[in-house]
Amino acid sequence: VKALTVRQPWAAAIAYGDKRVENRTWKAPGLGRVVIHAGKAADWDAPGMAWTAAGLAPYGPGCTRSMWAGSLALGEIVAVAEVTGCHDWTRCRSPDGTLCSPWAARGQWHWVLGSVRPLAVPAPCKGALGLWAVPPEAEAAVLAQLIEES
Ligand SMILES: [Zn+2]
């Protein structure tokens, strides 16, 4: 199974929130199952909507990173999803200029996600750039949970 590393709180916004578009500078090589891996480093500049969708209070001035980091899965696979579509941002504009989702960004490829299933027990795993193959041990931990749930 292939994985996509997404920085927090974006990864949690996919796993536990309603983020169903992942913005990338490159087109998805194909559709199908992908696991969402939360990177080791958080995106501290993420907007409030991402923190809220992740189930957290927005990170901002006066907040200590260690408190927030303690509430985030970092360096772990947090969800399993399906890439159900992928299009260039210029293909999703409606006449009034809005994009396909409040999560969609201009100038990016929009990877449309469906069937998102958060893992009850996030699986620790090293991340990588691009779409990468999950090592056997982590994959087994993920698949075991999917079987238990179904
Ligand atoms: Zn779009």
Residues whose N, C-alpha, C, O or C-beta is under 5 A from the ligand:
A	BS01	ZN	C92 C100 A104 H110
